[in-house]
Amino acid sequence: EFPAGTPEFKSYLALRPRSRRAEFKRVLAQVAEMSPQLKREQAAIAKLKEEGAREAASMRLWASLDELYELVEKALRLVAVDAEKFDAWAAEVDDETLQLVWAVYQQKTQPGEASSSAS
């Protein structure tokens, strides 16, 4: 379930105009493309011995995670029922909650699943 206070979302299949649905899919593709990159960055950090190199690599990983969260926020805004409510929520939400909302949204919008509405 969505955490309390999460804005309401539409299924991406219900997005209109279709160009908006296409934009959502492009953002979704960017999210998917980042996953292997993040795994590579994490694996590289584990192999580093020198403290400074580990710290620099960790900062790059965290920057990549921020970019991922930005993409997730962009995707969720596209499917938000009320963009203004979403913007207010997104301005205050922490990264962990954003990740959870994204995971729940993806689960609920799979074919055959219930509506993705937060209410």
Buried (B, 14 or more C-beta within 10 A) or exposed (E): EBEEEBBBBBBBEEBEEEEEBEBBBEBBEBBEEBEEEBEEBEEBBEEBEEEEEBEEBBEEBEEBBEBBBEBBBBBBBBBBBEEEEBEEBBEEBEEEBBBBBBEBBBEBBEEEEEEBBBE
